[in-house]
């Protein structure tokens, strides 16, 4: 069973990911984080997940996810690049649903997204 963490699990992309993974026989969702709704049971926010997930939303600012096998970032651009290096160095696989690792050309990425990339050394390693 693959232990999954989801950062930004209460936004649109995060909820769709929760819905898909909650029914996946090979995935065990062990952490869902957000900047809001901390402590709220996921099924109370999303009744369609009642019976599938018995987890509360954790604080994205303080929750450690290095015990996960894979962490999904369902967050706005600029979030994953701040947190992914620590997870990657701990051996956690990272899947960013935004664009932090999408473009190989850092200057082009910075032009498109209007911010400095926090970890350009990881972009070349991204798939």
Buried (B, 14 or more C-beta within 10 A) or exposed (E): EBBBBBBBBBBEBBBEBBBEBBEEEEBBBBBBBBBEBBEEBBBEBBEEBEEBBEBBBBEBEEBEBEEBBBBBBBBBBBBBBEBBBBBBEEEBEBBBBBBBBEBEEBEEBBEEBEEEBBBBEBBEEBE
